[in-house]
Amino acid sequence: MSPTPGRVTAVDTYDIRFPTSRELDGSDAMNPDPDYSAAYVVLRTDAEDGHEGHGFTFTIGRGNEVQVAAVQALRAHVVGRPLDELCADPGTLNRDLIGDSQLRWLGPEKGVMHMAIGAVVNAVWDLAAKRAAKPLWQLLADADPAWLVSQVDFRYIADALTPEDALALLRLGRGGAAARETRLRQYGYPGYTTSPGWLGYSDEKLTRLARQAVADGFTQIKLKVGADLADDVRRCRAARAAIGPGIRLAIDANQRWNRDEAVRWTRALAEFDPYWVEEPTSPDDVLAHAAIRDAVAPVKVATGEHVQNRIVFKQLLQAGAVDVLQIDAARVGGVNENLAILLLAARFGVPVCPHAGGVGLCELVQHLSMFDYVALSGTTENRVIEYVDHLHEHFTDPVEVRGGHYTAPTAPGFSATMRAESIARYTYPDGAFWAADRARREGAAA
């Protein structure tokens, strides 16, 4: 059946916030009190099939209204677009959004505006996958390699990855793809969990959750570090005792350190055999990452969740500054730019282990890793997707993790659709939860 014709009729935006700071979920050395939030976008259409495109970008509370306003600024580029053309070539919209000269001045290709572009572009891919009746990972894996190359912006990265390089990688990746897809559907994709490791958790809670993670089948956990070295030594010792020697323990500093401090701190924790140290310094400092990597080996260096675009990823790879590359589904300019980053990683032979800590990020990024496995890198060796057991119940197609593995999604789309009741309850400041919370605080102050 051919796609139902129609157009985008509206771009609706929502400021959605969840009160995760109340339990210190998500707390780390740089962000002690995050309220996991989403600048959420819905592409409304007049199509007879009723399909809509859903996307979002992730924040941690205050300032989410700025991100919502940035999404709203893109409406004129989207409303009125024919759905057939939009879904057949999301790359054209991606280039139009990035190429808006006045909005580009606010970046270019970085920060709030670029994340807003990612939210809209991801919503288009969600719509395209729904209209194709496929989960996004399968839509990408089934796509013609030449078409996938057409979706990538090679500007500023052609010195490291040409269209010809990308086409060769994708054609090579098709070999054995059918067998890998069967294996993915049967066994899933390996994950690791950060749920035990939030910095605000007590040692008792850390230990209990770490043991539970191993019992649940995870072979890697991650701890937040960087606020106080003595605390980190104590917490890493407790975690290692809880999980035993055969489970990988990663540590995450969330950009807390200067270069030399990162080296000293990582060496001080080396007795606990950390598998990687994540975001040891500023995500923009390529040379510092390279120096840290040289100094702390065999501990690996991982980064990427705050890397702002494909150009910085390219430089990290060219400089030999990372052992593990961490894409984020909602930080850069959407699926198109993440395709470029996955291709760069494949070109340099660096494993991709996505960031997925915030609301909805697990739901999104699983599709990118599964595509990478089936149709690009062809392996899950030393590759894991982060998993955090928070807020999945707010999505109509939440992630499923069994035995420490992500189950391959089967529902059409990008798994981005949030439940209507969750949107109504947690829209800030007048959703049901926040209105009641405000009334309670005002009553207590009276």
Secondary structure as GFF3:
##gff-version 3
##sequence-region A 1 446
A	DSSP	beta_strand	8	17	.	.	.	ID=ss1
A	DSSP	three_ten_helix	20	23	.	.	.	ID=ss2
A	DSSP	beta_strand	37	45	.	.	.	ID=ss3
A	DSSP	beta_strand	53	59	.	.	.	ID=ss4
A	DSSP	alpha_helix	64	72	.	.	.	ID=ss5
A	DSSP	alpha_helix	75	78	.	.	.	ID=ss6
A	DSSP	alpha_helix	83	88	.	.	.	ID=ss7
A	DSSP	alpha_helix	90	99	.	.	.	ID=ss8
A	DSSP	alpha_helix	101	104	.	.	.	ID=ss9
A	DSSP	alpha_helix	111	131	.	.	.	ID=ss10
A	DSSP	alpha_helix	136	142	.	.	.	ID=ss11
A	DSSP	alpha_helix	145	150	.	.	.	ID=ss12
A	DSSP	alpha_helix	163	173	.	.	.	ID=ss13
A	DSSP	alpha_helix	177	187	.	.	.	ID=ss14
A	DSSP	beta_strand	189	193	.	.	.	ID=ss15
A	DSSP	alpha_helix	203	215	.	.	.	ID=ss16
A	DSSP	beta_strand	220	224	.	.	.	ID=ss17
A	DSSP	alpha_helix	229	243	.	.	.	ID=ss18
A	DSSP	beta_strand	248	252	.	.	.	ID=ss19
A	DSSP	alpha_helix	259	268	.	.	.	ID=ss20
A	DSSP	three_ten_helix	270	272	.	.	.	ID=ss21
A	DSSP	beta_strand	274	278	.	.	.	ID=ss22
A	DSSP	alpha_helix	286	296	.	.	.	ID=ss23
A	DSSP	beta_strand	300	303	.	.	.	ID=ss24
A	DSSP	alpha_helix	310	318	.	.	.	ID=ss25
A	DSSP	beta_strand	324	325	.	.	.	ID=ss26
A	DSSP	alpha_helix	335	348	.	.	.	ID=ss27
A	DSSP	alpha_helix	361	375	.	.	.	ID=ss28
A	DSSP	beta_strand	385	387	.	.	.	ID=ss29
A	DSSP	three_ten_helix	392	394	.	.	.	ID=ss30
A	DSSP	beta_strand	401	402	.	.	.	ID=ss31
A	DSSP	beta_strand	405	406	.	.	.	ID=ss32
A	DSSP	alpha_helix	420	426	.	.	.	ID=ss33
A	DSSP	alpha_helix	432	445	.	.	.	ID=ss34
###
